[in-house]
Amino acid sequence: MYVGKNSWPELVGESGEATTKKIEAENGNMHVNVLLEGTRVIKDFRCDMVRVWVKESGIFNMNI
């Protein structure tokens, strides 16, 4: 089981690209996916995957 961060509230307001780079810099084993809010996804759990939800403007928003 992976132990580590599972949310990044300090990155809210950053671009999806910048958020992805910062998450990957903290843990290079993470698979980071940038998705537009409202995109339908499978509700699977993977401890090595992070979904970065962005508004239409491309800005990271934790409220999905």
C-alpha positions as a Markdown table, in Angstrom:
| # | Residue | x | y | z |
|---|---|---|---|---|
| 1 | Met | 0.0 | 0.0 | 0.0 |
| 2 | Tyr | 1.2 | 3.5 | -0.9 |
| 3 | Val | 1.8 | 5.9 | 2.0 |
| 4 | Gly | 2.0 | 9.6 | 1.0 |
| 5 | Lys | 0.1 | 12.6 | 0.0 |
| 6 | Asn | -3.4 | 12.2 | -1.5 |
| 7 | Ser | -4.3 | 15.8 | -1.9 |
| 8 | Trp | -2.6 | 19.1 | -2.9 |
| 9 | Pro | -4.7 | 22.0 | -1.7 |
| 10 | Glu | -1.7 | 24.3 | -1.9 |
| 11 | Leu | -1.8 | 23.9 | -5.7 |
| 12 | Val | -5.4 | 25.1 | -6.2 |
| 13 | Gly | -5.3 | 28.0 | -8.6 |
| 14 | Glu | -2.2 | 26.7 | -10.5 |
| 15 | Ser | -2.4 | 25.5 | -14.1 |
| 16 | Gly | -3.0 | 21.8 | -14.7 |
| 17 | Glu | 0.4 | 21.6 | -16.2 |
| 18 | Ala | 2.2 | 23.3 | -13.3 |
| 19 | Thr | 0.2 | 21.1 | -10.8 |
| 20 | Thr | 1.2 | 18.0 | -12.7 |
| 21 | Lys | 4.9 | 18.9 | -12.7 |
| 22 | Lys | 4.9 | 19.6 | -9.0 |
| 23 | Ile | 3.2 | 16.3 | -8.1 |
| 24 | Glu | 5.6 | 14.4 | -10.3 |
| 25 | Ala | 8.5 | 16.2 | -8.8 |
| 26 | Glu | 7.3 | 15.0 | -5.3 |
| 27 | Asn | 6.9 | 11.5 | -6.5 |
| 28 | Gly | 8.1 | 10.4 | -9.9 |
| 29 | Asn | 6.2 | 7.1 | -9.6 |
| 30 | Met | 2.8 | 8.8 | -9.9 |
| 31 | His | 0.8 | 8.7 | -13.1 |
| 32 | Val | -0.9 | 12.1 | -13.3 |
| 33 | Asn | -3.9 | 12.7 | -15.5 |
| 34 | Val | -5.2 | 16.2 | -16.2 |
| 35 | Leu | -9.0 | 16.1 | -16.8 |
| 36 | Leu | -11.6 | 18.7 | -17.4 |
| 37 | Glu | -14.2 | 19.0 | -14.6 |
| 38 | Gly | -17.2 | 16.9 | -15.5 |
| 39 | Thr | -15.3 | 14.3 | -17.5 |
| 40 | Arg | -16.6 | 10.9 | -16.8 |
| 41 | Val | -14.1 | 8.4 | -15.4 |
| 42 | Ile | -14.1 | 4.9 | -14.0 |
| 43 | Lys | -14.2 | 5.1 | -10.2 |
| 44 | Asp | -11.3 | 2.8 | -9.8 |
| 45 | Phe | -8.6 | 3.3 | -7.1 |
| 46 | Arg | -5.0 | 3.2 | -7.9 |
| 47 | Cys | -2.5 | 4.4 | -5.3 |
| 48 | Asp | -0.1 | 5.4 | -8.1 |
| 49 | Met | -2.5 | 7.6 | -10.0 |
| 50 | Val | -3.6 | 11.2 | -9.4 |
| 51 | Arg | -6.4 | 12.9 | -11.3 |
| 52 | Val | -5.9 | 16.7 | -11.6 |
| 53 | Trp | -9.3 | 18.2 | -12.2 |
| 54 | Val | -9.2 | 21.6 | -14.1 |
| 55 | Lys | -11.7 | 24.2 | -15.0 |
| 56 | Glu | -12.2 | 25.1 | -18.7 |
| 57 | Ser | -9.5 | 27.7 | -18.2 |
| 58 | Gly | -7.0 | 24.9 | -17.3 |
| 59 | Ile | -6.8 | 26.0 | -13.7 |
| 60 | Phe | -6.6 | 23.2 | -11.0 |
| 61 | Asn | -9.6 | 23.0 | -8.8 |
| 62 | Met | -9.9 | 20.4 | -6.0 |
| 63 | Asn | -13.7 | 20.7 | -5.9 |
| 64 | Ile | -15.0 | 18.0 | -8.3 |
